[in-house]
Structure formats: structure tokens, C-alpha cells
Amino acid sequence: MRVWLGWVVVLSGCATVPTQSSGKVSVDSIRAVMNAQRPEFMRCHSAHGERGAHGSMVFVWNIAPDGTVEGLSLVNQTTAPAPLVQCVEKVLNDTRFPVSADGATGITYPLMF
């Protein structure tokens, strides 16, 4: 089952849009962690985004029971330069979510810039 984390946060140059989650980590916990990562996403966009470029990247991954990111994959993107994608992938791979004794949580997460 996938649950929409229905929120949109627009930051200058970077926005997060509704996220899907299936699994054991709560929607509120995922939101809190991703909100905390906004400055890092902004840093990626500032350093590697092309001036005036707009687009999106959609990532899927699992949150392992220990809170680490597993199986991160870019499944769709529009006009994102490779260095920007690589920077965002590093941020996501370094992100830690709450621990869950109930198994992995599947995430689908679009980022707009």
C-alpha cells in the first residue's frame, strides 16, 4: 500500500512535492526527515543547477529497518544536469530515517527544481 504524504514546499529553486510511502516508518517521520534535508537539496541546486532551469527528479528507495537508505534509484527526471542528480543522490544516501522493527518502508519521492 502506498500513502501520499500530501505536501508541497516551495523553496527558492527547489521544491518537494507529494511523496508516497509504503511500510512501517510513519508519514510524519518521513516528512520531518525530508524537511530537515531541504538545506542540503538547496545546496545541491545552488552548486549544480543550471541558472533558470526547471524540472523534476523522481527517486524510489527503501528505508531499511535500521533507518538507512537502500536501493536508491532515479526513476524519472526532466533536464536535471548529472552533477545535480549525483549531489541529490548523495544527500539521500546519507539521510537517516527512524529505526523500524517492522521491516522496510518503500518510498517514492519527487523533487522539483
Buried (B, 14 or more C-beta within 10 A) or exposed (E): EEEEBEEEEEBEBBBBBEBBBEBBBBBEBBBEBBEEBBEBBBEBBEEBBBEEBEBBBBBBBBBBBEBBBEEBEBEEBEEBBEEBBBBBBEBBEEBEBBEBEEEBBBBBBBBBB
